[in-house]
Amino acid sequence: MFRIDWIRNLKSPDRLILTIPLMMLVLLFLALPGLLAQDQSEPAASGQKQEPPPEAGGPQNDVGPYAIPKKREEPPPPPPPAKPKKVEGMPDYSIKLDVPLVNVDVLVTTKDGQFIPGLKKDNFRVMEDGVQQSVTNFDISQAPITAVLLVEFASTNYYFMVDALNASYAFANALKKNDWVAVISYDMKPHILADFTQDKQAVYGALNQLRIPGFAETNLFDALYDTLDRVDQIEGRKYIILVTTGVDTFSKLTLDQITKKIKATHDVTIFPISVGFAVRNYCESHRCGYTHGMGIPVGEMDYLQGDNEMNTFARLTGGRAYFPRFQAELPQIFHDVIGDIRNQYNLAYHPTNPKLDGTYRKLKVEVVAPDGGQLKVKDQKGKDVKYTVVAREGYTAKHTVE
């Protein structure tokens, strides 16, 4: 501690003036260690590592600022392909070849709808906008069919029922997956067992229901009339496969009425298949009788009349009637029937006008003789048969020609 005795010798006013600055100096001296410590702590605080802001992509915890995501840097575009080196002597040009092919399905039938087989490529003349085309591709395909299997199933004779079932199953076996078929049985009235379906198993299931017959009536005319009314609501050509003895016992309609109905129908073809032919022959020689409906006896004359009616139904609609004697004949019969109603001719050609400009081209298909004249078709008796050619009327010339 230093001495300040000299202050005591001063007068009071002078002593006061000197004391105040001296006290301030003492206070400053006492506060100097704290100020030095604060100066040393500031660099440490300023040198402390600061918390970096959250990276782009959102906050890192529940609080804090939201960061705007960084824009992802796109990779640089690939370098352009190297230009091929020019081969000396080769001219600069390119070739693009687009050759259209027009396909035409043709159905050739008699005026009653029976298919005319055996035609060759030279028998067809195709005109596009009045210009004859050269047919390059030719074959025969089998088109799907739309048919009703109308089966007589009544409590008449065991052999008749067996024959009817065998014929029905033979027809079902000849079907293909794209065919549309309905199954109807009849006795006193028609019964729809399966509506139009492409499922062959559904057709078999419908036929499997024919096990226990109901009535003994066989009202053929009523059942056929009802079926014609139903298929009249379906567009396109239809076929009725009629499996029957040909005998009508108790219909409300007469033969004249059903005949007029058939004549008024233009797009239905009937193929009658007779059943019970072997039993009829046996009973004719052994004089055994059988009955149809309410115990009324039916004689050979009734069956002959039924055969004549079935031939008439087939002739009026362009079909054929079959009278098999044995069960083994059924597969071949239905093979012929399906061949008559399924086949189509497929033609293809490259048009003389190859432009695919979206214009509509009119088509006309004619059937001619090999020498270019009119083709004559004759039936089994040598008589000329009129025929019709069914094909589409045109197509649109675009990149996909159907």
GIBELWO-V47823 format. One record per backbone hydrogen bond with DSSP energy under -1.0 kcal/mol. NH is the residue of the N-H (numbers start at 1). CO is the residue of the C=O. Records with the same first field share a line. If there is no record, write none. Layout:
NH=CO + CO
//
This chain:
7=4
10=7
15=11
16=12
17=13
18=14
19=15
20=16
22=18
23=19
24=20
25=21
26=22
27=23
28=24
29=25
30=26
31=27
35=31
36=32
37=33
38=34
39=35
40=36
41=37
42=38
45=41
46=42
47=43
48=45
90=87
102=349
104=347
106=345
107=390
109=388
110=114
111=386
113=110
115=340
116=108
123=120
124=121
125=366
127=364
128=131
129=362
131=128
133=126
136=348
137=348
139=346
141=344
143=342
147=180
148=239
149=182
150=241
151=184
152=243
153=186
155=215
156=154
161=157
162=158
163=159
164=160
165=161
166=162
167=163
168=164
169=165
170=166
171=167
172=168
173=169
175=172
179=176
180=145
181=197
182=147
183=194
184=149
185=191
186=151
187=189
191=185
193=183
194=183
197=181
203=199
204=200
205=201
206=202
207=203
208=204
209=206
210=207
211=209
219=187
220=218
223=219
224=220
225=221
226=222
227=223
228=224
229=225
230=226
231=227
232=228
233=230
234=231
238=267
239=146
240=269
241=148
242=271
243=150
244=273
249=218
258=254
259=255
260=256
261=257
262=258
263=259
264=260
265=262
269=238
271=240
273=242
274=322
275=244
280=276
281=277
282=278
283=279
284=280
285=281
286=282
288=283
292=296
296=293
298=290
303=299
304=300
305=301
306=302
307=303
308=304
309=305
310=306
311=307
312=308
313=309
314=310
315=311
316=312
317=313
319=314
322=272
329=326
330=327
333=329
334=330
335=331
336=332
337=333
338=334
339=335
340=336
341=337
342=338
344=141
345=106
346=139
347=104
348=137
349=102
358=397
361=395
363=393
364=127
366=125
368=123
369=373
372=369
379=383
382=379
385=377
388=109
390=107
395=361
397=359
398=396
//
